[in-house]
Amino acid sequence: MKTSLGIWALGPMVTRFVPGGYQPQHASESTAVKVTRAVAGLGDLIDDYEFHYPQELSE
């Protein structure tokens, strides 16, 4: 079985419950840095990643 993960890393994850975003200390980071951190944290759990902006970018 292969597992893929969609990553939506284009915003600060602001919601009505946390208007400052869930990780405001990372708000100034580029999308590339955010994605790198997310992928590194998942290690070997995921086989592939899908990126969406404004449509799917993966092949």
C-alpha distances in whole Angstrom, upper triangle without the diagonal:
4,7,10,13,17,20,23,26,29,31,32,30,34,34,37,36,36,38,38,34,32,32,36,36,33,35,37,34,32,29,28,29,27,24,24,25,22,19,21,21,17,17,13,12,11,9,12,15,17,20,23,27,28,25,22,22,19,18
4,7,10,14,16,20,22,25,28,29,27,31,31,35,34,34,36,35,31,29,29,33,33,30,32,33,30,29,25,24,25,23,20,21,21,18,16,18,18,14,14,11,10,8,6,8,11,13,17,19,23,25,22,19,19,15,15
4,7,10,13,17,19,22,24,25,24,27,28,31,30,30,32,31,28,26,26,29,30,27,28,30,27,26,22,22,22,20,17,18,19,15,13,16,15,12,12,10,8,5,5,7,9,11,14,17,21,22,20,17,17,14,15
4,7,10,13,16,19,21,22,21,25,25,29,29,28,29,29,25,23,24,27,27,24,25,27,24,23,19,18,20,18,14,16,17,13,11,14,15,11,12,11,9,6,6,5,5,7,11,13,17,19,16,13,14,11,12
4,6,10,12,15,17,19,17,21,22,25,25,24,26,25,22,20,20,23,24,21,22,24,21,20,16,16,17,15,12,14,14,11,10,13,13,10,12,12,10,7,8,7,5,6,9,11,15,16,15,12,13,11,13
4,7,10,12,14,16,15,18,19,23,23,22,23,23,20,18,19,22,23,20,20,22,19,18,14,15,16,14,11,14,14,11,11,15,15,13,15,15,14,11,12,9,6,5,6,7,11,13,12,9,10,10,13
4,6,9,11,13,12,16,17,21,21,20,21,20,17,16,16,18,19,16,16,18,16,14,11,11,13,10,8,11,11,8,9,13,13,12,15,16,14,12,13,11,7,6,6,7,10,12,12,10,11,11,15
4,6,8,10,9,13,15,18,19,18,18,18,14,14,14,16,18,15,14,16,14,13,9,11,13,10,9,12,13,10,12,15,15,15,18,19,18,16,17,14,11,9,7,7,8,10,11,11,12,13,17
4,6,8,8,12,15,18,19,17,17,16,12,12,12,13,15,11,11,12,11,9,6,9,10,7,7,10,11,9,11,14,14,15,18,20,19,17,18,16,12,11,9,9,10,12,14,13,13,15,19
4,7,9,11,14,18,19,17,16,15,12,13,13,14,15,12,10,11,10,9,6,9,11,9,9,13,14,13,15,17,18,19,21,23,22,20,22,19,15,13,10,9,8,10,13,13,14,16,20
4,6,8,11,14,16,13,12,11,9,11,11,11,13,10,8,10,10,10,8,12,13,10,12,15,15,14,17,19,19,20,23,25,24,22,24,21,18,16,13,12,11,13,16,17,17,19,23
4,6,9,13,13,10,10,8,5,7,7,7,10,8,6,9,10,11,10,14,13,10,13,15,14,14,17,19,18,19,23,25,24,23,25,23,20,19,16,16,15,17,19,20,21,22,26
4,6,10,11,8,9,8,5,6,8,9,12,11,9,13,13,14,13,16,15,12,14,17,15,14,17,19,18,19,22,25,23,22,25,23,19,18,16,15,15,17,19,19,21,22,26
4,7,8,6,5,6,4,7,9,9,13,12,10,14,15,16,15,19,18,15,17,20,19,18,21,23,21,22,26,29,27,26,28,26,23,22,19,18,18,19,21,22,24,26,29
4,5,5,5,8,7,8,12,12,16,16,14,18,19,20,19,22,22,18,20,23,22,20,23,25,23,24,28,30,28,27,30,28,24,23,21,20,20,20,22,24,26,27,31
4,6,6,9,9,11,14,15,18,19,17,20,22,23,22,26,25,22,24,27,25,23,27,29,27,27,31,33,31,30,33,31,28,27,25,23,23,23,25,27,29,31,34
4,6,9,9,9,13,14,17,18,17,21,22,24,23,26,25,22,24,26,24,23,26,28,25,26,30,32,30,29,32,31,28,27,26,25,25,25,27,28,30,32,35
4,5,5,6,10,10,13,14,13,17,19,21,20,23,22,19,21,24,21,20,24,25,23,24,28,31,28,28,31,30,27,26,24,23,24,24,27,28,29,31,34
4,5,8,11,10,14,14,12,16,18,20,20,23,22,19,22,24,22,22,25,27,25,26,30,33,31,30,33,31,28,27,25,23,23,23,26,27,29,31,34
4,7,8,6,10,11,9,13,15,17,18,21,19,17,20,22,20,20,23,25,23,25,28,31,30,29,32,30,27,26,24,23,23,24,26,27,28,30,34
4,6,5,9,9,8,12,13,15,15,18,17,14,16,19,17,16,20,21,20,21,25,28,26,25,28,27,23,23,21,20,20,21,24,24,25,27,31
4,6,9,9,9,13,14,16,15,18,16,13,16,18,15,14,18,19,17,19,22,25,23,23,26,25,22,22,20,20,21,22,24,25,25,26,30
4,5,6,7,10,11,14,14,16,14,11,14,15,13,13,16,17,15,18,21,24,23,23,26,24,22,22,20,21,21,23,25,25,25,26,30
4,5,5,8,10,13,14,17,14,12,16,17,15,15,19,20,18,21,24,27,26,26,29,27,24,24,22,22,22,24,26,26,27,28,32
4,6,8,9,12,14,16,13,12,15,16,13,15,18,18,17,20,23,26,26,26,29,27,24,25,23,24,23,25,28,28,27,29,32
4,6,5,9,10,12,9,8,12,13,11,12,15,16,15,18,20,24,24,23,26,24,21,21,19,20,20,22,24,24,24,25,29
4,6,8,10,13,11,9,13,15,13,14,18,18,18,21,23,26,26,25,27,25,22,22,19,19,18,20,23,24,23,25,29
4,7,9,12,10,10,13,15,14,16,19,19,19,22,24,28,28,27,28,26,23,23,20,20,19,21,24,24,24,25,29
4,7,8,6,7,10,11,11,13,15,16,16,19,21,24,24,23,25,23,20,20,18,18,18,20,22,22,21,23,26
4,5,5,6,9,10,11,13,14,16,17,19,21,24,24,22,24,21,18,18,15,16,15,17,19,19,18,20,23
4,5,5,6,9,10,11,12,14,15,17,19,21,21,19,21,18,15,14,11,12,11,14,16,16,15,16,20
4,6,5,6,9,10,11,12,14,16,17,19,20,18,19,16,14,14,11,13,13,16,17,16,14,15,19
4,5,5,6,9,10,11,12,15,16,19,20,18,20,18,15,16,14,16,16,19,21,19,18,18,22
4,5,5,6,9,10,11,13,15,18,18,17,19,17,14,14,13,14,15,18,19,18,17,18,21
4,5,5,6,8,10,11,13,15,15,14,15,13,10,11,10,12,13,16,17,15,14,14,18
4,6,5,6,9,10,11,14,15,14,15,13,11,13,13,15,17,20,20,18,16,16,19
4,6,5,6,9,10,14,14,14,16,15,13,15,15,17,19,21,22,20,19,19,22
4,6,5,7,9,12,12,11,14,13,11,13,12,15,17,20,20,18,17,17,20
4,5,5,7,9,10,9,11,10,8,11,12,15,17,20,20,17,16,15,18
4,5,5,9,10,10,12,12,12,15,16,19,21,24,24,21,20,18,21
4,6,9,9,10,13,14,13,16,17,20,22,25,25,22,22,20,23
4,6,6,7,10,11,11,14,16,19,21,24,23,21,20,18,21
4,6,7,9,11,12,15,17,21,23,26,25,22,21,19,21
4,6,7,10,12,16,18,22,25,27,26,22,22,19,20
4,7,9,11,15,17,20,24,26,25,21,21,18,20
4,6,8,11,14,17,20,23,21,18,17,15,16
4,7,11,14,17,21,23,21,17,16,13,14
4,7,10,14,17,19,17,13,13,9,10
4,7,10,13,16,14,11,10,8,10
4,7,10,12,10,7,7,5,8
4,7,9,8,6,5,6,10
4,6,5,4,6,8,12
3,5,6,7,10,14
4,7,9,12,15
4,6,9,12
4,6,8
4,7
4
